[in-house]
Amino acid sequence: MRNGDLVNLINVEYFSSLSRPDKANAINSAFLKPLEVCKIKGTACPPSLEETPKFLSVTVECIQRVLANLNQSKASRPDNVPNWLLKEYLDILAFPVTQILDVSYREQRLPAIWKMADVPFIPKKKRVLDLKRDLRPTSLPHCASKIAEEFVVEDVVKKAVLYVIHGNQYGAIPKSSTTMVLISMIHAWSL
């Protein structure tokens, strides 16, 4: 579906009289309105570090493995660098990407360009009558930011969740299933 076709699906009474920038702003404000309650008031200051912290670090081999597993059929992101290019030239690109990620993790910030994303909207219905309910935003961030996020999730978030999760929540524990619950129950009954 082309962009022009998508705008024609919106059937909100004031929408057709707006200019293109005003239409984009109306859609953006409809998506951002629910997030207003989550805004942080004041400025955030970084926590004081009493001892030398241990920062996440990646190796060239890890980056090569991630680049080798990229889905070549996915659409290119705001940087217009297709996944097939990253995958094809992973031997050349792995070292610089590793260096950038290591510096980003140490400084605890991503490059500003990686924070940009294309956010196209997809209609949930044939005719859009309410911008908040009938449109669904999808985010297409830079591939490099997705790679950075993957390492944080694998090395930090996943470990933190597994540390606090109860051992009986088999559906959330990797390489486990509800079959394990049944086996443990049968074992407990047989005692």
N, C-alpha and C positions, 0 to 999 in steps of 0.2 A: 504494500500500500504506500503510495507516495504521500508526501507531506500535505499537498493541496487537497487530496482526497480526504485526509484525516480531519482537516479543519472543516470541511463540508459536513462531517458527521455531527458536529457540535450544534445543538439546537437549543441554546440558551438564549432567552429573549433579547438581551442587550448585546450579545456577542457579535452578531453580524455587522453591527454599526461601528465596531472598534477597528482601529488601524492594526497592522500586523504586530508592531511592538507592544501595543496595548493588549492584544490577544495573548501574546506570550506572557506578559506581566500578570494578566488575569489568571492564566493557568498556573503560573508559578505561585501566586499568592494563595490560590485554592489549595495547592499542595503544602505550602509552608504554614498555613493557618493552624493546623493541629499541633505543630511543633512549637508554637509560641509558649506553651506552658513549660517546655523543657529548657528554655533559654537560661543560661547561667548569668546571674547578675554580678557585675563587677568583673575585675580582671583576674585571671587565674595566674598564680605564681607557682613556679616549680618547687617541689618539695626539697628541703635541704638534705643533702646526702652526707651523712656522718662518716661513712666508710667508703672505700672505693667500690662502686657498684659493678656488678657483672652484667655486661651488655650482651645482647644476642649477637652472634657472629655466624656468618655463613662461609662455606668453602666454594671454590670454583667447581668442584665435583657436584655439589648440591645444586648449584645454579644450572649446570649442564643437564642434570637429571630433570629439573623442572622444565627447562626450555625444550628438552627432547620430548616431553609429554604434553606439550601445548597442542590444543585442538586446532588444526589448520583451517577448518571450515568456519571458525568463529569470525564474526565481523571485526574489521579493524576499528580501533578505538579513536579517541580524539587526536592521537599522535599520527594516525594514518599509517602506522607500521603494522603490516599484516603478520599474523602468527607464523605463517609458513616461512617468512623471512627470518624471524627470530630462531625458528627451529632449524632451518637450513644452515645458518651461520653461527650456531651455538658455540663452536670452538673459538671463534673470534670474539664473540660478544660476552662470553661467560666471565672473563676476567674483569672487564670494566663494570659490568653489572654487579659483580661481587664487591668491588671496591666502593661503588656508590651505595649499595645496601649496607655495608659495614659502617660507613661514615654516617648514613642516615640513622642506623640503630644507635650509634654512639652519641650523636647529637639529639636523638629522640625526636626527630622530625623528618618528614618526607620532603623531597623537593616540591616546590609549589606547583610545578607543571603536572606532577603526578596526582595532585589532588583534584585536578579538573576532570570532568566526566561529561559525556553526552548523556542527556536524560530525555530520551524520546518518550512520549506518552502513547499508551495503547488503550483504545476504547474497550470497555468491558461489555458494552451494548452496541447495537447497530446505530441507534440515535442517542447521542449524549445530551441528557437533559440537565444534569447537575455535574459541574466540573469536579467537585470533591468526591462524589460517589462513582461516577461513570467513567473516569479515566484512571489508568494505572501507570505510574511512572516506572520506567526501567532504567537502570544506571549502567553505563558502559564506561568504566574507568580505564586508565592506562594499563596496559599489560604489566608494566614494571611494578605498579602499585599493587596489582593482584598478586604478583610473585612475592613482594615484600609482606603482604598480608598473610599469604599462605605460610611463610616461615614463622610469623608471630603466632598464628593460630596453632600450628603444629608444636612449636617448642615452648610456648608460654601458656596460651589459653587452654589448650587441651589438657596439659599437665595440671593446671590449677583446678579445672572442673573435675578431673578424675580424682584429685586429692580430696575434694569435699563431697563427692557423690557417694551415696550409700552403696555398699556392696551388693544389695539386693536389686538394684536398678539395672538389670541385665540389658535392657534395650538401649541404654546410653553408654554402656561399656563396650569398647571395640573388641571384636572377635568373640562376642558372647551372644546368646540368644535366649529366648524364653524356654528353649529345650533344656538349658542349664538349670532353669528354675525347677522344671519338672524332675530332673535328675536329682537335684538337691532335696526336693520334697520327698521323693521316693526313698532316698537314702535316709532322711530324717525319720520317716515312718517305719522303716525297717529296723531302726534301733530300738 
